[in-house]
Amino acid sequence: MKYRKRACGLGLLIVSVCLFEAGTWGGEPQGQPAAKASRAARILPADLVYQGAFRLPAGPEEYAWGWSGQGLAYYPGGDPKGPSDGCPGSLFGTGHNWHTWVSEVSIPKPVISRTKNLKELNTARTLQKFADIRGALFQGRDLEQPRVGLAYLPAQGSQASGKLYFCWAAHMGQENMAPTHGWCELNLAKPGAVGLWNVAGLSQYLTCDYLAPIPPDWAKANTPGMRLATGRMRDGGQVSQGPTLIAFGPWNEGNPPKPGTKLNGVVLLKYSAITDEQQHNMKGYHHSDDWSGLAWLSSGRASGVVFVGTKGEGKCWYGFANGVVWPEGGPYPPVPPYPNDQRGWWSTNFAPQILFYDPADLAAVAQGQAKPHEPQPYAVMDISKFLFQARPRAMHRLGAAAFDPAGGLLYVIEPRGDGDKSLVHVWKLKDIATPQLEK
């Protein structure tokens, strides 16, 4: 089966060609927006120690781990009979991006292969085979080039059991306000999915790609009852020139909320669209940036919100990989031959990176002390040296992410790191003080 190439068109909004050099970025956030918020210690890149990687199991080509990696969720109660290897729990993840079915796998001990030898790595076991957890919720909806998020939380509100939360949307559809979020049971054979709901009355361009749990103490202080974070980074600056983050809690509005419910939400992070009169963007922003994963890290002594993804570097343009620019109004150049025939936003190089945001800056936004465009990354971590595939000219070098708060383990997907299959890379927080676990 051949992979259907992912187009990166402009959608409904045609924007001007962008050709520029990236400036320096990182360091302290501009304006110190969280001056009035309580600031704990920040998690720094040096606090994350690489543990290695592991492989994903084989499966049906059409549904399994080839061309996968868009959604990932950590489940602390998974694989209870697994070995005591320091990697408890399990991962729920989405398979081939044609169908994005969901499977649950064990977490084997990661291995550092100095020579990037796949044969040295351990392989996860399938705990629940791939299944379509959506039922008929998205029936009749076009999910071309789908964007997907997954997250697990224990029972909230009047729920009797923990749930797997999800969101699905098509890549295109700037003005699409259709509901995208829902939840299901952990039994993939009988998921009983419910939904769909819209988050905060916002476009799916702002809300539907990544999902992650919010630590209970932070949520209690800043977004009471809202334990989930969601968002999306859409290329081209069509809604935000940087990642977005919205806190919400669907259980507050029903168990479950009625289909079509517009859930309350708090926008914690959002930059300007390119059409806005006033311009505010993430420092170093490129229209080709792709922030595909989210995790809210905490160690008991420090915290940090991280986005994982692919950062454009050098020059940025709309057109083709070989540098041919596609003008806004013509005349149009010939389409280059393969492999340079994919039109979209490009940069000179693409770096796999982890961005670090301060939860205190987001708290300042939640408390009305700062605007959603004010938080900036305080640190960045390039993880090129850990990946098994060196593709500096390739888009989408990283996929989804998930975090084990008890073990301090961060899981990040490398799409096509193992042939067409994804690899899972693992980092551990240094000197973690075990937080109180939720029952």
Secondary structure, DSSP 8 states (H G I E B T S, - for coil): ----------TT--------B-----SS-TT-TTTTS---EE--GGGEEEEEEEE-----TTTSSBT--S-EEEETTS-TTS--SS--SEEEEE--TTT--EEEEE----B--TT--GGGS-B--EEEEEE-TTTTTTTT---SS-EEEEEEE---TT-SS-EEEEEEE-S--TT-----EEEE-S-TTS---EEEEEETT--HHHHBSEEEE--HHHHHHHSTT--EEEE---GGGSS-SS--EEEE-GGGG-SS--TT-EE-EEEEE----TTSSS----TT--TT-EEEEEEEEE-SSEEEEEEEEEEEEEEEEEE-TTS-B--SSS-------TTS---EEEEEEEEEEEEEE-HHHHHHHHTTSS-TT----SEEEE-GGG-SS--TT-S-----EEEETTTTEEEEEEEEEETTEEEEEEEEETT--------
